[in-house]
Amino acid sequence: MYPLKLEGKVTIVTGGSRGIGKEISRLFIKEGATVFALATEELPLIDPSEKKDFPEDKYFYYKADITNSTLVTQIVNEIYEISEKIDILVNNAGIARDNFLVIMKEEDFDKVIEVNLKGTFIMTKTVARYMRKQKSGNIINMASVVGIEGNIGQTNYSAAKAGIIGMTKSWAKELTMRGENIRVNAIAPGFIRTGMTKDLKEDLIDYVIENTCLKRLGEPEDVAKLALFLASDDSSFITGQVIRIDGGLRI
């Protein structure tokens, strides 16, 4: 039997109660990690049939707004006091409020930037203090292909995800300045079958599939497997990178 890839690793996953974040949490626990999930729901959306995948001694849930720096500091401090270390941070939380540029409301632009970009900044700033103290850590940011290419109707989302890519590269440089072994990478998913894509029109889904080499949408499990690779020692010489996972969309 192969050794677990994340045995004993303490992990924080934002947006860790549903979709991609939930599957990352599930897979990381399976590989030996303890997961502290942050999300905005009152309770994590765990079906009774999934209880074995999210045991009470391995999966801890915090209802949290990641744009509230005071609350984030309180939670991260508590996690560190409990665990005495933080090995991995997965910045997965995000929202979308799509619209065309000329009719996009300023509050929708601001909210997407606040949650997706500033929330990632606040989480990483808070956790990085402990990782620098440990001189080790692993940060995985959830970007998007639209942060690389842009997309019609997603000015705010594209801007936030492009910003995450820029922060990823900056942090990979900055968080090793004193000889720390802190790796920072980003995942850029294409169209993944989650709650964020379930309301897309059928003709758009058909168009995306037709223009994807592998002729399907991605699944949350696909992204979770890439996150596991980046979180494990299998990627120990990879940092500052943005890895697309889009099935060959528009190549």
C-alpha positions, 0 to 999 in steps of 0.5 A: 500500500502506498504511503499517504501523500498528505499524512499529518498535514494541516490544511485550510480550504476556503470555500471548503463546503461545496463544489471544488472546495468540498472535493479538495477537502475530501481528497486531502482527508483521504490522503491523510490531511486534517482540513479546516474548511471556511465557507459562508454557509451555516453548516457544511453541505455534507450528505449523511452518506458522505460522513465517512469521507469527512470524519469529525476528527479530520474535518473542521468547519468555520462559518466565515467571511474571508473579507473580514480580516479581524474574523480571519485572524481570529480563526487562523490563530485558533487553528494554529493554537490547536494544530501548532502548524499550518502546512497548506492553504487552498484559496478556493472561495469565490463568487461570480456576478456576470454582466456586460461591461456597460450594464455591470453594476459597480456594487457587483464589480466591487463585490467580486473583487472584494471576495475573490481578490481581497479575500485571497489576499487577507487569507494569505497575509494571515496564514503567511505569518505562520508559514514564515515562522515555520519556514515552510508552507504551501499555498494554492490559489484558485485562478481561472482561464478567464484570468488569462484570456478574459471572457465576455460578460466577466469583467469583474471575475476576469480582473479578480482572477488575473489579480490572483495570478499576479499575486501568486507570482509575487508571493512565490518570490517574496515568501522565499526571500529569507530562505523559507521553503514556501511554495505558491502556485495557482490552478486555472480551471476552465469550465467545471461542473459546479454550482457556479456553472449549473445555470449556464444556458444549454447552448453555451455548454454545448459550445464549450464542449464542442471547443474543448479537445476532451469533449466534456466539462471538467469535474470538481474531482479533476481539479482536486487531483491537481490540487493534491499534486501541488500540495504534495511533495510530488511537486516539490520543485514547482512554485510561481506557476499557473497550471491550466486544467480545462480539457484543451479549451481553445488550444 
